[in-house]
Amino acid sequence: MPIDRTYLLQVRITEEEKRRIKTLAASQGMTVQKAVVEAFAAWAKELKAGAKQSRESKRAGKKKSAAAE
């Protein structure tokens, strides 16, 4: 079975931000580590959805342009 490697990730945040993140994580029954990983996963999903929507908007614009000609 492969061993998962872990790496140290450091960021500078204010005490208030740290407290907010820890409180949110605890309220969901998560560790801060799990909360950070989940947050980045959600952000990536949001970015992917936004990119898809942008591509669809561009395609719709091209169809309208072609129809107008």
VEXDREN-2710 file (C-alpha; in Angstrom, 1 decimal):
% VEXDREN-2710
k/r/px/py/pz
1/MET/0.0/0.0/0.0
2/PRO/1.5/3.4/-1.0
3/ILE/2.4/5.8/1.8
4/ASP/0.8/9.3/1.6
5/ARG/3.5/12.0/2.0
6/THR/2.6/15.1/3.7
7/TYR/4.2/18.5/3.3
8/LEU/4.2/21.6/5.5
9/LEU/2.3/24.6/4.1
10/GLN/2.7/27.9/5.9
11/VAL/0.7/31.1/5.5
12/ARG/0.6/34.3/7.4
13/ILE/-2.8/35.2/8.7
14/THR/-4.1/37.4/11.4
15/GLU/-5.1/36.0/14.8
16/GLU/-8.7/36.8/13.9
17/GLU/-8.5/34.8/10.6
18/LYS/-6.9/31.9/12.4
19/ARG/-9.7/31.9/15.1
20/ARG/-12.4/32.0/12.4
21/ILE/-10.9/29.1/10.4
22/LYS/-10.4/27.0/13.5
23/THR/-13.9/27.7/14.7
24/LEU/-15.4/26.9/11.3
25/ALA/-13.4/23.7/11.1
26/ALA/-14.4/22.6/14.6
27/SER/-18.1/23.4/13.9
28/GLN/-18.0/21.0/11.0
29/GLY/-16.1/18.3/13.0
30/MET/-12.9/18.8/10.9
31/THR/-9.3/19.5/11.6
32/VAL/-7.8/22.7/10.3
33/GLN/-5.8/20.6/7.8
34/LYS/-9.0/18.9/6.5
35/ALA/-10.8/22.2/6.3
36/VAL/-8.0/23.8/4.3
37/VAL/-7.9/20.9/1.8
38/GLU/-11.7/20.9/1.5
39/ALA/-11.7/24.7/0.9
40/PHE/-9.2/24.4/-1.9
41/ALA/-11.2/21.6/-3.5
42/ALA/-14.3/23.7/-3.4
43/TRP/-12.5/26.7/-4.8
44/ALA/-11.1/24.6/-7.7
45/LYS/-14.6/23.3/-8.4
46/GLU/-15.9/26.8/-8.5
47/LEU/-13.1/28.0/-10.8
48/LYS/-13.7/25.0/-13.1
49/ALA/-17.5/25.8/-13.2
50/GLY/-16.7/29.5/-14.0
51/ALA/-14.4/28.5/-16.8
52/LYS/-17.0/26.2/-18.3
53/GLN/-19.7/28.9/-18.0
54/SER/-17.3/31.4/-19.7
55/ARG/-16.6/28.9/-22.6
56/GLU/-20.4/28.4/-23.0
57/SER/-21.0/32.1/-23.1
58/LYS/-18.3/32.6/-25.8
59/ARG/-19.9/29.8/-27.9
60/ALA/-23.3/31.3/-27.5
61/GLY/-21.9/34.7/-28.6
62/LYS/-20.3/33.1/-31.7
63/LYS/-23.6/31.5/-32.6
64/LYS/-25.4/34.8/-32.3
65/SER/-22.8/36.5/-34.5
66/ALA/-23.0/33.8/-37.2
67/ALA/-26.8/34.1/-37.2
68/ALA/-26.7/37.9/-37.6
69/GLU/-24.5/37.6/-40.6
END
